Amino acid sequence: MYRVYFDEVIYEYLSWYFRLYREYYQNLYQDSWLWWEDIIIKWYDDESQNRKKEILDLLENCLSEEKVLWKIPFNTIVIKWRTKYLIIEWSEDNISKKRTVNNIEIR
């Protein structure tokens, strides 16, 4: 088993991505005249945090395995997540059994 680490860029990217996700739904439901407007907006705020954690857990589970399936050259993998694809690049140290995720892209 490998230990999986995340570069700071990964946290920044995910924070940016889910901030946009939250803002989209806040703008959509803000002043919508729906009775449950605040509850809907709060649900999307909570869901954005849950999705961020879900992605990090998924990456950790996939990359902690000894063999990474579907790996393409240069330590890159494409993982299906919900209706999106995650393109992941990482570096690894086989001696210390450590992998560091260097780049992520959500499409």
Contacts in CASP RR format, 6 or more apart in sequence:
PFRMAT RR
TARGET T0000
AUTHOR 0000-0000-0000
METHOD contacts of the structure
MODEL  1
MYRVYFDEVIYEYLSWYFRLYREYYQNLYQDSWLWWEDIIIKWYDDESQN
RKKEILDLLENCLSEEKVLWKIPFNTIVIKWRTKYLIIEWSEDNISKKRT
VNNIEIR
1 64 0 8 1.000
1 65 0 8 1.000
1 66 0 8 1.000
1 97 0 8 1.000
2 63 0 8 1.000
2 64 0 8 1.000
2 65 0 8 1.000
2 66 0 8 1.000
2 92 0 8 1.000
2 97 0 8 1.000
2 98 0 8 1.000
2 99 0 8 1.000
3 64 0 8 1.000
3 97 0 8 1.000
3 98 0 8 1.000
3 99 0 8 1.000
4 59 0 8 1.000
4 60 0 8 1.000
4 63 0 8 1.000
4 64 0 8 1.000
4 99 0 8 1.000
4 100 0 8 1.000
4 101 0 8 1.000
5 98 0 8 1.000
5 99 0 8 1.000
5 100 0 8 1.000
5 101 0 8 1.000
6 56 0 8 1.000
6 59 0 8 1.000
6 100 0 8 1.000
6 101 0 8 1.000
7 100 0 8 1.000
7 101 0 8 1.000
7 102 0 8 1.000
7 103 0 8 1.000
9 102 0 8 1.000
9 103 0 8 1.000
10 101 0 8 1.000
10 102 0 8 1.000
10 103 0 8 1.000
10 104 0 8 1.000
13 104 0 8 1.000
13 105 0 8 1.000
14 52 0 8 1.000
14 55 0 8 1.000
14 56 0 8 1.000
14 104 0 8 1.000
15 52 0 8 1.000
17 106 0 8 1.000
18 48 0 8 1.000
18 49 0 8 1.000
18 51 0 8 1.000
18 52 0 8 1.000
19 48 0 8 1.000
21 44 0 8 1.000
21 48 0 8 1.000
21 51 0 8 1.000
22 44 0 8 1.000
22 45 0 8 1.000
22 48 0 8 1.000
25 40 0 8 1.000
25 41 0 8 1.000
25 44 0 8 1.000
26 41 0 8 1.000
26 44 0 8 1.000
26 45 0 8 1.000
29 37 0 8 1.000
29 40 0 8 1.000
29 41 0 8 1.000
29 44 0 8 1.000
30 37 0 8 1.000
30 41 0 8 1.000
31 37 0 8 1.000
34 40 0 8 1.000
54 81 0 8 1.000
55 81 0 8 1.000
55 86 0 8 1.000
55 104 0 8 1.000
58 79 0 8 1.000
58 81 0 8 1.000
58 86 0 8 1.000
59 79 0 8 1.000
59 86 0 8 1.000
59 88 0 8 1.000
59 101 0 8 1.000
59 104 0 8 1.000
62 68 0 8 1.000
62 77 0 8 1.000
62 79 0 8 1.000
62 88 0 8 1.000
63 88 0 8 1.000
63 90 0 8 1.000
63 99 0 8 1.000
63 101 0 8 1.000
64 99 0 8 1.000
68 77 0 8 1.000
70 77 0 8 1.000
70 78 0 8 1.000
71 77 0 8 1.000
72 78 0 8 1.000
74 89 0 8 1.000
75 89 0 8 1.000
75 90 0 8 1.000
75 91 0 8 1.000
75 92 0 8 1.000
76 87 0 8 1.000
76 88 0 8 1.000
76 89 0 8 1.000
77 87 0 8 1.000
77 88 0 8 1.000
78 85 0 8 1.000
78 86 0 8 1.000
78 87 0 8 1.000
78 88 0 8 1.000
79 85 0 8 1.000
79 86 0 8 1.000
79 88 0 8 1.000
80 86 0 8 1.000
81 106 0 8 1.000
84 106 0 8 1.000
84 107 0 8 1.000
85 106 0 8 1.000
85 107 0 8 1.000
86 104 0 8 1.000
86 105 0 8 1.000
86 106 0 8 1.000
87 103 0 8 1.000
87 104 0 8 1.000
87 105 0 8 1.000
87 106 0 8 1.000
87 107 0 8 1.000
88 101 0 8 1.000
88 103 0 8 1.000
88 104 0 8 1.000
89 101 0 8 1.000
89 102 0 8 1.000
89 103 0 8 1.000
89 104 0 8 1.000
90 99 0 8 1.000
90 100 0 8 1.000
90 101 0 8 1.000
90 102 0 8 1.000
91 99 0 8 1.000
91 100 0 8 1.000
91 102 0 8 1.000
92 98 0 8 1.000
92 99 0 8 1.000
92 100 0 8 1.000
93 99 0 8 1.000
END
